[in-house]
Amino acid sequence: MKHATRRYAVLFAAGALLAATGCSSDSGGVGTTLADYTVTLDADSAPAGDVTFDVQNDAGQEHEFVVFKTDLAPDALPTDDKGAVDEEGEGVTHIDEIGSIPAGTSSSLTVKLDAGSYVVICNLPGHYQQGMHASFTVT
């Protein structure tokens, strides 16, 4: 009986260790693909805290990746006369960005996000208006 009790204790400890590592605050990256006039996220939400967006530009041209906190619909952000989102406009808070992602390359952006609604976009002139936006929720 002593060996069985020890075996169960070891199995219990191993299970507890696996459970603890599976519940860590590191949620991994949110895969993000930029293509010609689309932004696709492999997850539409993440827990509050540090969120890493792993951005791949699959388009044949340069793009940007910008994160805004907003309660506005993804296609209703305030824009300027060139078709870019006004980063200081009413209803949006600019969080952070990757200013240039050349065609065929990737980059990562880690931001600390509070619970709420977000929109990620490409903010090169006209790209947002052509559909380069996606909503993202932080819980």
C-alpha positions as CSV (number, residue, x, y, z in Angstrom):
1,M,0.0,0.0,0.0
2,K,2.9,2.4,0.7
3,H,4.0,2.2,-2.9
4,A,0.5,2.8,-4.3
5,T,0.1,5.9,-2.1
6,R,3.5,7.3,-3.2
7,R,2.6,6.6,-6.9
8,Y,-0.7,8.5,-6.5
9,A,1.1,11.4,-4.8
10,V,3.6,11.6,-7.7
11,L,0.8,11.4,-10.3
12,F,-1.1,14.1,-8.4
13,A,1.9,16.4,-8.3
14,A,2.6,15.9,-12.0
15,G,-1.1,16.7,-12.8
16,A,-1.0,19.8,-10.7
17,L,2.2,21.0,-12.4
18,L,0.6,20.5,-15.8
19,A,-2.6,22.3,-14.8
20,A,-0.6,25.2,-13.4
21,T,1.5,25.6,-16.6
22,G,-1.7,25.3,-18.7
23,C,-3.3,28.2,-16.8
24,S,-0.4,30.6,-17.0
25,S,-1.0,34.2,-17.9
26,D,1.0,33.9,-21.2
27,S,-1.7,33.4,-23.7
28,G,0.7,33.1,-26.6
29,G,0.4,35.2,-29.7
30,V,-2.7,36.1,-31.7
31,G,-2.0,35.1,-35.2
32,T,-2.8,38.0,-37.6
33,T,-2.7,37.9,-41.4
34,L,-2.7,41.0,-43.5
35,A,-3.6,40.6,-47.2
36,D,-4.7,43.0,-49.8
37,Y,-7.4,44.9,-48.0
38,T,-8.2,42.3,-45.3
39,V,-7.1,41.8,-41.7
40,T,-7.7,38.3,-40.3
41,L,-7.2,37.3,-36.7
42,D,-7.0,33.7,-35.6
43,A,-8.8,34.6,-32.3
44,D,-11.3,37.3,-31.7
45,S,-10.6,37.7,-28.0
46,A,-8.0,37.3,-25.3
47,P,-7.8,37.8,-21.6
48,A,-6.7,41.2,-20.2
49,G,-3.0,41.7,-19.8
50,D,-0.1,41.4,-22.3
51,V,-1.4,40.4,-25.7
52,T,1.1,39.7,-28.6
53,F,-0.1,40.1,-32.1
54,D,2.0,38.0,-34.5
55,V,1.5,39.8,-37.8
56,Q,2.2,38.2,-41.2
57,N,1.9,40.5,-44.2
58,D,0.9,38.1,-47.1
59,A,0.1,41.0,-49.4
60,G,2.2,42.2,-52.3
61,Q,2.6,45.7,-50.7
62,E,3.5,47.3,-47.4
63,H,0.9,47.5,-44.6
64,E,0.6,48.8,-41.1
65,F,-0.9,47.3,-38.0
66,V,-2.6,49.6,-35.6
67,V,-4.6,48.8,-32.4
68,F,-7.4,51.1,-31.2
69,K,-9.6,50.8,-28.1
70,T,-13.1,51.8,-29.1
71,D,-16.8,51.0,-28.7
72,L,-17.4,52.0,-32.3
73,A,-18.1,49.4,-35.0
74,P,-14.9,48.3,-36.9
75,D,-16.1,50.1,-40.1
76,A,-17.3,53.3,-38.3
77,L,-14.0,54.8,-37.0
78,P,-13.5,58.6,-37.7
79,T,-11.4,59.2,-40.9
80,D,-9.6,62.1,-42.4
81,D,-9.9,63.3,-46.0
82,K,-7.3,60.8,-47.2
83,G,-9.3,57.8,-45.9
84,A,-7.0,57.1,-42.9
85,V,-8.4,56.7,-39.4
86,D,-8.0,59.9,-37.3
87,E,-5.9,58.5,-34.5
88,E,-7.0,61.4,-32.2
89,G,-10.6,61.3,-33.4
90,E,-13.6,61.1,-31.2
91,G,-14.4,57.6,-29.9
92,V,-11.0,56.0,-30.5
93,T,-7.9,55.6,-28.3
94,H,-4.7,54.8,-30.1
95,I,-2.9,52.0,-28.2
96,D,0.1,51.1,-30.3
97,E,1.2,50.1,-33.8
98,I,3.7,48.6,-36.2
99,G,4.3,51.4,-38.6
100,S,5.7,49.4,-41.5
101,I,5.4,45.8,-42.4
102,P,7.0,45.2,-45.9
103,A,5.3,42.7,-48.2
104,G,6.0,39.1,-47.4
105,T,7.4,39.8,-43.9
106,S,6.2,39.4,-40.3
107,S,6.5,41.3,-37.1
108,S,5.1,41.1,-33.6
109,L,3.5,43.7,-31.3
110,T,2.9,43.1,-27.6
111,V,0.5,45.5,-25.9
112,K,-1.0,45.6,-22.4
113,L,-4.8,45.6,-22.9
114,D,-7.5,46.2,-20.4
115,A,-10.9,44.6,-20.8
116,G,-12.9,46.2,-23.5
117,S,-13.5,46.4,-27.3
118,Y,-10.7,47.0,-29.8
119,V,-10.3,47.4,-33.5
120,V,-7.1,46.5,-35.4
121,I,-6.5,48.1,-38.8
122,C,-4.1,49.0,-41.5
123,N,-4.0,52.8,-41.5
124,L,-2.2,53.5,-44.8
125,P,-4.4,56.0,-46.8
126,G,-7.4,54.3,-48.2
127,H,-6.6,50.8,-46.8
128,Y,-9.0,51.1,-43.8
129,Q,-11.9,52.2,-46.1
130,Q,-11.2,49.2,-48.3
131,G,-11.8,46.8,-45.5
132,M,-8.6,46.4,-43.6
133,H,-10.0,46.2,-40.1
134,A,-11.1,43.6,-37.6
135,S,-12.7,43.7,-34.1
136,F,-11.1,42.2,-31.1
137,T,-12.4,41.8,-27.5
138,V,-10.4,41.6,-24.3
139,T,-12.1,40.0,-21.3
